[in-house]
Amino acid sequence: MCESKDGLRPHELGHPHNHPTTIDRRTLVGLGVLGLGGILLASCRKSGDSRIDSTTQTASSATQNSETTSTTPPALQTLAGFEHFAETVEVFREGDLWMVESDGIPKHNMMVGIKSWQQQFPLPQPYFGANAWRFPAIPTRAATPVSARSGLYRGAIAIAVNGVPIFNALNNRGDDAYLAGELDQWGGHCGRADDYHYHVAPLHLQAQTGTAPIAYALDGYPIYGTTESDGSAVGELDEWNGHADEDLGYHYHGTSSYPYANGGLVGVVKVVADQIDPQPVTKPIRPPGEPLRGAAITDFRSPLTNHYELEYTLEGSKFLVSYVIDGSMVTFTFTDEAGMTRTETYAR
């Protein structure tokens, strides 16, 4: 499995386990999680945040210099879909932007079913304050959409309503990550910063959201599931996996075949170094894992709060990796087929 080069980093199953959401989000900020110290100490809603101001100016400038190809609906005052995950995700307006805060860990289980694995493990991420996800409150059609077929191989292109980012369906080799066996049963895996993210639309979230959006593209347009907002069948989609109607204006849909989510971004965005800019920064706490050819992840569980266990098979043998998050420390214990163990500890 090949993860993002920069190192920045399908159904909902009932699987009882505890996620590291017991680490208070503001505590994460205070700890300077993953070395982001100064960034994360910024107030979540500080009106003078230079990064937020810069983003707004960039979007405004881009809009003025782009030919608007259609009229967009007025900015929403609430974002449908996110309310179903209010326990772990916070959404608020900051000027011309929507801000989304989360630790990137979903309520559903993870990792099970991956057959092309690079030995990365889900860890909470510091998507808070100045490092939160953001997208325009008033999306504007760009004169020329940005294709995810020939670019955007780095970083996210959308954010799901459960606070998990969605990357391009194509990995950084240009291969379909789902068809390559790199994704779990929920359409996700971990990047080099142990950051969990999807590479397909999380259609399983429809069990919670109903006919509301399951995600929002980083150009601001919503991503619906397999029906329209009124429950009717989805009409013909364009090459970006979207279309427009009188009620919603332009919007995308998740599908079970490529491009799965938005096939690019039809709205005005800024692209820097082949990724949407700005977006949250994640920083690895340990050296990136290497591909483990032939391994298949068979189980992932949380027997105790902030304690995780991942089982995989390789050449007919079973292996176990357990890890514990204790404040700013993460300790991994690797157990081989003979029961021999080794331990590695890393500081955030």
Beta strands, then each sheet from edge to edge (+ up, - down):
strand 1: 90-94
strand 2: 97-101
strand 3: 133-136
strand 4: 141-147
strand 5: 156-160
strand 6: 165-167
strand 7: 188-190
strand 8: 196-198
strand 9: 215-217
strand 10: 222-224
strand 11: 242-245
strand 12: 249-253
strand 13: 264-267
strand 14: 271-272
strand 15: 275-276
strand 16: 296-304
strand 17: 307-314
strand 18: 317-326
strand 19: 329-335
strand 20: 341-347
sheet 1: 1+ 2- 3+
sheet 2: 4+ 13-
sheet 3: 6+ 5- 9+ 10- 12- 11+
sheet 4: 7+ 8-
sheet 5: 14+ 15-
sheet 6: 16+ 17- 18+ 19- 20+
end
